[in-house]
Amino acid sequence: MTDTHDDITLEPEEDGAEEKADSRIKKLRDELKKAKSEAAEYLAGWQRSKADYVNLSRRVREQEESHMNDGVARMAKSVIAVFDSLEAARISAEKAEGAVYDGIEQVIKQLEAALKEHGIVRFAPDSGAPFDPSRHEPVLTVATEREMDDNTVLETHQSGYEIGSTVIRPARVSVTHYQKKS
């Protein structure tokens, strides 16, 4: 007897050999099915492991960036105090003008460039800009009779600083607040 199913050819040698051949074919098919199932399981496991590795690599990169930004932000906070003192000295020296003012102005520019080199950007909202509580800290509230001027920056007292989208220190500002005429 010749069986061409699954490209297997069996020649019966004795009585009952056909039953043995059918049993052997069934066993081989079961083994093949099991092997295919195991292969699919191993492939799925490998794919999960690869995805886990890619996710872990991404998380490690993000954590490294975060730790670096945290370190830079800590350094920046200590430098910002020096920057504030220089700005105050510049305002005083501006009245006297001359070499002292120019020297302070040059130091401020160098310091600002050094901060920028590390991704720290100084910002100061313009007068009339909308007040943004996530970026501005109100130090003074001034009444206004113009409704359209409600919650706008009147004046910036100290610059704010950010690294990326993270505010290290908000800009310190005066804010207008609308009050109806009585």
Helices and strands as residue ranges (DSSP letters): G 5-7, H 17-96, H 99-117, E 120-123, E 136-144, G 147-149, E 153-158, E 160-163, E 166-169, E 171-178
